[in-house]
Amino acid sequence: MGRLVMKFGGTSVADIARIRNVARHVEREVKAGHHVAVVVSAMSGTTDRLVGWCREAAAVHDAREYDAVVASGEQVTAGLLAIVLQDLGIPARSWQGWQIPLKTDGVHGAARIAGIDGDEIRKRMDQGQVAVIAGFQGIGPDRRITTLGRGGSDTSAVAIAAALDAACDIYTDVDGVYTADPRIVTGAQKLDRISYEEMLEQASLGAKVLQTRSVELAMVYKVPLQVRSSFEAPDAPNQNKPDGTGPGTLVCDEERIVEQHVVSGVAYSRDEAKVSVRRVKDQPGVSAAIFGPLAEADISVDMIVQNISADGAFTDITFTVARKDLRKALEVLNAVKSKVGFDDLAHSADVAKVSIVGIGMRSHAGVAAKMFKALAEKGINIQAITTSEIKTSVLIDEAYTELAVRALHTAYGLDAKVA
């Protein structure tokens, strides 16, 4: 068997009992002959508590010291899991990001991985030792601890798997990737396989299963990525199927997906806000004057719709930002009002983005039309539309989110068949 990286999130290691459960999952893979590395998050709630302490200590604080504090959560989990594994008779050692080393840039709180030297860990794994690695953290050019931002343990795990030439299993509190959120769509089905591109779109469109940067890394380095549940019994039958898929969902190249559905899933995000800049002169440079300052303020813009007046002299420009960035976006735009020359600034946070995703959309006509028809039949008005090769997203009133997701799930034939 080859090398395997197993990643466990905060709910999977929330207390000692769950850490023991994780250890049994690791034990299963070791007994199966894998050379194993484990990447762990902080115990559930720990990072929030550490962040709160930093803010309580000082409203404005040194980002380097912030990283030193919040990275300690993963250090505790790694040490505890190594102790439990040793108690089971499994050779194990905990590793911090700086010990590997996992090198990053110097952007504290949101660092990006620059490189990983996996030689020592690879040697230890090949000798039968389980490497228990603190996720979410690395070391910057100034030799200080850095953190990778929220969800950074997923990114750590995939990057380490790429460096070790290993497969990667992401264990979470769901048993795979579904065609829609099963909490609001009772007929949602678990997918055996999903392409990197589809998973990347779903992650960026609101699906919480995997962190976007981790999927990007897996796609670039062709890391076999599987989403599994840590709450399944560790000694349950592996359930591997003849086609190579396991008990969870395999994220892979689309060439490995034999039957390509036109639409593989419906995603939604309530973390949206709409901004409308009204009666702007329709002339060159206006869009740059609006979106340039927003970019400089590190505000990401998603959907953009432009409407030209009947006389062609003025335009309304509507776009969306993350809801947390709404106040900041309004401040930025009001600061450049005299330069841009708009009459009015309208905004709303009562909106949601609903999206359909599928690699089959590349080769099928009428996919978007079916989406618009399904929403119209439910009386749901579309406020904005954006598309890519494999997805179509619409902005709607937030109150209709669940109705829209269910209607689209049914329209594209994704509901589970009742026996």
C-alpha positions as CSV (number, residue, x, y, z in Angstrom):
1,M,0.0,0.0,0.0
2,G,1.1,3.6,-0.5
3,R,1.3,6.7,1.5
4,L,-1.9,8.2,2.9
5,V,-2.7,11.6,4.5
6,M,-5.7,11.6,6.8
7,K,-7.2,14.9,7.9
8,F,-9.6,15.4,10.8
9,G,-11.5,18.6,11.5
10,G,-12.4,20.2,14.8
11,T,-15.7,18.3,15.4
12,S,-13.8,15.0,14.8
13,V,-11.3,15.8,17.6
14,A,-13.7,17.8,19.9
15,D,-12.7,15.8,23.0
16,I,-10.6,12.9,24.1
17,A,-13.3,10.3,23.3
18,R,-13.4,11.6,19.7
19,I,-9.6,11.7,19.5
20,R,-9.7,8.0,20.5
21,N,-12.2,7.4,17.7
22,V,-9.8,9.1,15.3
23,A,-7.0,7.0,16.5
24,R,-9.0,3.9,15.7
25,H,-9.5,5.2,12.1
26,V,-5.7,5.7,11.9
27,E,-5.1,2.2,13.3
28,R,-7.3,0.7,10.6
29,E,-5.3,2.3,7.8
30,V,-1.9,1.3,9.4
31,K,-3.1,-2.3,9.7
32,A,-4.1,-2.1,6.0
33,G,-0.5,-1.4,5.2
34,H,-0.6,2.3,4.6
35,H,2.2,4.7,5.6
36,V,0.2,7.3,7.3
37,A,0.4,11.0,8.1
38,V,-2.5,12.6,10.0
39,V,-3.3,16.4,9.8
40,V,-5.5,17.7,12.6
41,S,-7.4,20.9,13.4
42,A,-7.9,22.4,16.8
43,M,-10.5,20.9,19.0
44,S,-14.0,22.3,18.2
45,G,-14.4,25.8,19.6
46,T,-10.7,26.2,20.5
47,T,-9.7,28.6,17.7
48,D,-12.7,30.8,18.4
49,R,-11.8,31.0,22.0
50,L,-8.1,31.8,21.2
51,V,-9.2,34.5,18.7
52,G,-11.5,36.0,21.4
53,W,-8.6,36.2,23.8
54,C,-6.5,38.1,21.3
55,R,-9.3,40.6,20.8
56,E,-9.9,40.9,24.5
57,A,-6.1,41.5,25.1
58,A,-6.1,44.4,22.5
59,A,-8.5,45.5,19.8
60,V,-5.5,46.2,17.6
61,H,-2.8,43.6,18.0
62,D,0.3,42.3,16.3
63,A,-0.6,39.8,13.6
64,R,2.5,37.8,14.3
65,E,1.6,37.3,18.0
66,Y,-2.0,36.5,16.9
67,D,-0.6,33.7,14.8
68,A,1.5,32.4,17.7
69,V,-1.6,32.3,19.9
70,V,-4.2,30.7,17.5
71,A,-1.7,28.1,16.1
72,S,-1.5,26.6,19.6
73,G,-4.9,24.9,19.2
74,E,-3.6,22.5,16.6
75,Q,-0.4,21.8,18.6
76,V,-2.5,20.5,21.5
77,T,-4.6,18.2,19.2
78,A,-1.5,16.8,17.5
79,G,0.2,16.0,20.8
80,L,-3.0,14.4,22.3
81,L,-3.5,12.2,19.2
82,A,0.1,11.1,19.2
83,I,-0.2,10.1,22.9
84,V,-3.4,8.1,22.2
85,L,-1.8,6.4,19.2
86,Q,1.2,5.4,21.3
87,D,-1.1,4.0,23.9
88,L,-2.5,1.8,21.2
89,G,1.0,0.5,20.4
90,I,1.3,2.5,17.2
91,P,4.6,4.4,16.8
92,A,3.6,8.1,16.4
93,R,5.2,11.5,16.7
94,S,3.6,15.0,16.6
95,W,4.9,17.7,14.2
96,Q,4.4,21.4,14.1
97,G,4.4,23.3,10.8
98,W,7.9,24.8,11.5
99,Q,9.4,21.4,12.2
100,I,8.5,19.9,8.8
101,P,9.1,22.7,7.6
102,L,6.0,23.9,5.9
103,K,7.2,27.3,4.4
104,T,4.8,30.1,3.8
105,D,4.8,33.7,2.7
106,G,4.8,36.4,5.4
107,V,1.1,37.3,5.3
108,H,0.2,36.5,8.9
109,G,-3.4,35.3,9.5
110,A,-3.8,34.4,5.8
111,A,-0.5,32.9,4.7
112,R,0.0,31.0,1.5
113,I,2.2,27.9,1.2
114,A,5.5,28.5,-0.5
115,G,7.0,25.0,-0.2
116,I,7.2,21.9,1.9
117,D,10.3,19.8,2.6
118,G,8.8,16.4,3.2
119,D,12.0,14.3,3.3
120,E,12.2,13.7,7.0
121,I,8.5,12.9,7.4
122,R,8.7,10.6,4.4
123,K,11.6,8.8,5.9
124,R,9.8,8.4,9.3
125,M,6.6,7.2,7.6
126,D,8.5,4.6,5.5
127,Q,9.9,3.3,8.8
128,G,6.4,2.7,10.1
129,Q,6.0,5.9,12.2
130,V,2.7,7.8,12.0
131,A,3.3,11.6,11.6
132,V,0.7,13.6,13.4
133,I,0.9,17.1,12.0
134,A,-0.7,20.3,13.3
135,G,-2.7,21.7,10.4
136,F,-3.4,25.4,9.7
137,Q,0.2,26.5,10.4
138,G,3.6,27.0,8.9
139,I,6.7,29.2,9.1
140,G,7.2,32.5,7.3
141,P,10.4,34.1,5.8
142,D,11.0,35.8,9.2
143,R,11.1,32.4,10.9
144,R,7.9,33.2,12.8
145,I,4.8,31.0,13.0
146,T,2.1,31.8,10.4
147,T,-1.4,30.6,10.0
148,L,-3.3,29.8,6.7
149,G,-6.7,31.3,7.5
150,R,-10.0,29.6,8.2
151,G,-10.2,26.1,6.8
152,G,-6.4,26.1,6.5
153,S,-6.1,22.5,7.8
154,D,-7.7,21.2,4.6
155,T,-5.1,23.2,2.7
156,S,-2.3,21.8,4.9
157,A,-3.4,18.3,4.3
158,V,-3.6,18.5,0.5
159,A,-0.3,20.3,0.3
160,I,1.4,17.7,2.5
161,A,-0.1,14.9,0.4
162,A,1.2,16.6,-2.8
163,A,4.7,16.8,-1.2
164,L,4.6,13.2,0.0
165,D,3.1,11.9,-3.3
166,A,0.2,10.5,-1.2
167,A,-3.5,10.2,-1.4
168,C,-5.6,12.4,0.9
169,D,-8.7,11.5,2.9
170,I,-10.6,14.4,4.4
171,Y,-12.7,13.3,7.4
172,T,-15.5,15.5,8.4
173,D,-19.0,15.4,10.0
174,V,-20.7,14.4,6.7
175,D,-20.1,11.2,4.8
176,G,-19.4,12.7,1.4
177,V,-20.4,15.4,-1.2
178,Y,-24.2,15.6,-1.9
179,T,-26.2,16.8,-4.9
180,A,-27.5,19.5,-2.5
181,D,-27.5,20.3,1.2
182,P,-29.3,17.3,2.7
183,R,-30.6,19.5,5.5
184,I,-32.9,21.3,3.1
185,V,-33.3,18.8,0.3
186,T,-34.6,15.4,1.6
187,G,-33.9,13.8,-1.7
188,A,-30.3,14.8,-1.9
189,Q,-28.0,12.0,-3.0
190,K,-24.4,11.3,-2.1
191,L,-22.1,11.4,-5.1
192,D,-19.6,8.5,-5.5
193,R,-17.3,10.8,-7.6
194,I,-17.1,14.5,-8.4
195,S,-14.6,16.3,-10.6
196,Y,-12.0,18.7,-9.2
197,E,-13.6,21.5,-11.2
198,E,-17.1,20.8,-10.0
199,M,-15.9,20.5,-6.4
200,L,-14.0,23.8,-6.8
201,E,-17.1,25.6,-8.0
202,Q,-19.3,24.1,-5.3
203,A,-16.8,25.1,-2.6
204,S,-16.6,28.7,-3.9
205,L,-20.4,28.9,-4.2
206,G,-21.2,28.1,-0.6
207,A,-20.8,24.3,-0.1
208,K,-19.0,23.9,3.2
209,V,-17.6,20.4,2.7
210,L,-14.1,21.4,1.5
211,Q,-12.1,24.6,1.6
212,T,-11.6,26.2,-1.8
213,R,-7.8,26.5,-1.6
214,S,-7.5,22.8,-0.8
215,V,-9.5,21.8,-3.9
216,E,-7.3,24.1,-6.0
217,L,-4.2,22.4,-4.7
218,A,-5.6,18.9,-5.3
219,M,-6.5,19.8,-8.9
220,V,-3.1,21.3,-9.7
221,Y,-1.1,18.5,-8.2
222,K,-3.6,15.7,-9.1
223,V,-3.9,14.6,-5.4
224,P,-6.5,11.8,-5.1
225,L,-9.0,13.3,-2.6
226,Q,-11.7,11.5,-0.7
227,V,-14.3,13.1,1.6
228,R,-15.3,10.7,4.4
229,S,-17.1,10.7,7.7
230,S,-15.2,10.4,11.0
231,F,-18.4,9.4,12.7
232,E,-18.7,6.1,10.9
233,A,-17.5,3.2,13.0
234,P,-13.7,2.7,12.3
235,D,-14.2,-1.1,12.1
236,A,-17.2,-0.9,9.7
237,P,-16.8,-2.7,6.4
238,N,-14.7,-0.5,4.0
239,Q,-17.5,-0.7,1.4
240,N,-15.0,-0.1,-1.5
241,K,-16.8,-0.7,-4.8
242,P,-15.4,-2.4,-7.9
243,D,-15.0,0.9,-9.6
244,G,-12.5,2.0,-6.9
245,T,-14.8,4.4,-5.1
246,G,-14.9,4.1,-1.3
247,P,-17.4,4.9,1.4
248,G,-17.2,8.6,0.8
249,T,-16.9,10.8,-2.3
250,L,-13.8,10.7,-4.5
251,V,-12.7,14.1,-6.0
252,C,-10.8,13.3,-9.2
253,D,-10.2,14.2,-12.8
254,E,-13.4,14.3,-14.9
255,E,-11.9,11.5,-17.1
256,R,-12.4,9.1,-14.2
257,I,-16.1,9.9,-14.1
258,V,-17.8,7.5,-16.6
259,E,-21.3,8.9,-16.4
260,Q,-21.2,12.7,-16.6
261,H,-24.4,14.2,-15.3
262,V,-25.4,17.5,-17.0
263,V,-25.9,19.0,-13.5
264,S,-24.2,17.3,-10.5
265,G,-25.3,19.6,-7.8
266,V,-27.1,22.7,-6.5
267,A,-25.3,25.0,-4.1
268,Y,-26.4,28.1,-2.3
269,S,-24.9,31.0,-0.3
270,R,-26.6,33.4,2.0
271,D,-23.4,35.3,2.6
272,E,-24.3,37.8,-0.1
273,A,-25.0,41.5,-0.3
274,K,-26.1,43.6,-3.3
275,V,-24.9,47.1,-4.1
276,S,-26.4,49.3,-6.9
277,V,-24.5,52.4,-8.1
278,R,-27.3,54.4,-9.9
279,R,-27.1,57.0,-12.7
280,V,-23.5,56.9,-13.6
281,K,-22.3,58.5,-16.8
282,D,-21.9,55.9,-19.4
283,Q,-18.3,56.6,-20.5
284,P,-14.9,54.9,-20.5
285,G,-13.2,54.6,-17.1
286,V,-16.3,54.6,-15.0
287,S,-16.1,50.9,-14.1
288,A,-12.4,51.2,-13.2
289,A,-13.3,54.1,-11.0
290,I,-15.8,52.0,-9.1
291,F,-14.1,48.6,-8.9
292,G,-10.5,49.8,-8.6
293,P,-11.0,51.3,-5.1
294,L,-12.9,48.2,-4.0
295,A,-10.0,46.0,-5.1
296,E,-7.5,48.2,-3.3
297,A,-9.7,47.7,-0.2
298,D,-9.4,43.9,-0.6
299,I,-13.1,43.6,-1.3
300,S,-14.0,40.8,-3.8
301,V,-16.8,41.5,-6.2
302,D,-18.8,38.6,-7.7
303,M,-21.9,39.2,-9.9
304,I,-21.9,42.4,-12.0
305,V,-24.9,43.7,-14.0
306,Q,-24.9,46.9,-16.0
307,N,-28.1,48.6,-17.4
308,I,-27.9,51.4,-19.9
309,S,-30.5,54.2,-19.9
310,A,-32.8,54.7,-22.9
311,D,-30.8,57.7,-24.0
312,G,-27.5,55.9,-23.6
313,A,-26.1,58.7,-21.4
314,F,-26.3,57.0,-18.0
315,T,-26.0,53.5,-16.6
316,D,-26.8,51.6,-13.4
317,I,-24.2,49.2,-12.1
318,T,-25.2,46.4,-9.7
319,F,-22.8,43.9,-8.1
320,T,-22.5,41.6,-5.1
321,V,-20.0,41.4,-2.3
322,A,-19.7,39.2,0.7
323,R,-22.2,40.3,3.4
324,K,-19.4,41.0,5.9
325,D,-17.8,43.5,3.4
326,L,-21.0,45.5,2.7
327,R,-20.3,48.3,5.2
328,K,-16.7,48.6,4.0
329,A,-17.8,48.6,0.4
330,L,-20.3,51.4,1.0
331,E,-17.6,53.5,2.8
332,V,-15.2,53.0,-0.2
333,L,-17.8,54.0,-2.8
334,N,-19.0,57.1,-0.8
335,A,-15.4,58.2,-0.6
336,V,-15.1,58.2,-4.4
337,K,-18.6,59.6,-5.2
338,S,-17.4,62.9,-6.5
339,K,-14.9,61.2,-8.8
340,V,-17.4,58.6,-10.1
341,G,-20.3,61.0,-10.2
342,F,-23.2,58.7,-9.3
343,D,-26.6,60.0,-8.1
344,D,-27.5,57.3,-5.6
345,L,-26.2,54.2,-3.8
346,A,-28.6,51.4,-2.9
347,H,-27.9,48.2,-1.1
348,S,-29.5,45.1,0.3
349,A,-28.3,42.2,2.4
350,D,-31.5,40.2,2.0
351,V,-30.3,38.3,-1.0
352,A,-28.9,34.8,-1.7
353,K,-27.0,33.2,-4.5
354,V,-28.2,29.8,-5.9
355,S,-26.1,27.9,-8.4
356,I,-26.2,24.8,-10.5
357,V,-22.9,23.0,-11.2
358,G,-22.0,20.3,-13.7
359,I,-19.3,19.4,-16.2
360,G,-22.0,18.2,-18.5
361,M,-23.1,21.8,-19.0
362,R,-20.2,22.3,-21.5
363,S,-21.9,20.1,-24.1
364,H,-25.6,20.5,-23.4
365,A,-27.8,23.4,-24.6
366,G,-30.8,24.7,-22.7
367,V,-29.4,24.1,-19.2
368,A,-29.7,27.7,-18.0
369,A,-33.2,28.0,-19.7
370,K,-34.4,25.1,-17.6
371,M,-33.1,26.8,-14.5
372,F,-34.9,30.1,-15.3
373,K,-38.1,28.2,-16.1
374,A,-38.0,26.2,-12.8
375,L,-37.6,29.4,-10.8
376,A,-40.3,31.3,-12.7
377,E,-42.8,28.5,-12.0
378,K,-42.2,29.0,-8.3
379,G,-42.6,32.8,-8.7
380,I,-39.0,33.5,-7.8
381,N,-37.6,36.7,-9.4
382,I,-33.9,36.7,-10.6
383,Q,-32.0,39.9,-9.7
384,A,-28.6,39.0,-11.3
385,I,-27.0,36.2,-13.3
386,T,-23.4,35.0,-13.7
387,T,-22.1,32.0,-15.6
388,S,-19.0,30.0,-16.3
389,E,-18.4,26.9,-18.4
390,I,-19.7,24.6,-15.8
391,K,-22.0,26.7,-13.6
392,T,-24.8,29.2,-13.6
393,S,-25.6,31.3,-10.6
394,V,-28.6,33.6,-9.9
395,L,-29.2,36.2,-7.2
396,I,-32.6,36.0,-5.6
397,D,-34.5,37.2,-2.5
398,E,-33.1,35.3,0.5
399,A,-36.5,34.3,1.6
400,Y,-36.8,32.0,-1.4
401,T,-33.5,30.2,-1.0
402,E,-34.7,26.8,0.1
403,L,-37.6,26.8,-2.3
404,A,-35.2,27.6,-5.2
405,V,-32.7,24.9,-4.2
406,R,-35.5,22.2,-4.0
407,A,-37.1,23.3,-7.2
408,L,-33.8,23.1,-9.1
409,H,-32.8,19.8,-7.6
410,T,-36.0,18.3,-8.9
411,A,-35.9,20.1,-12.3
412,Y,-32.5,18.5,-13.1
413,G,-33.6,15.0,-12.0
414,L,-31.3,14.9,-8.9
415,D,-33.9,13.7,-6.4
416,A,-33.3,10.2,-5.0
417,K,-35.5,7.6,-6.5
418,V,-37.9,6.1,-4.0
419,A,-38.0,2.3,-4.2
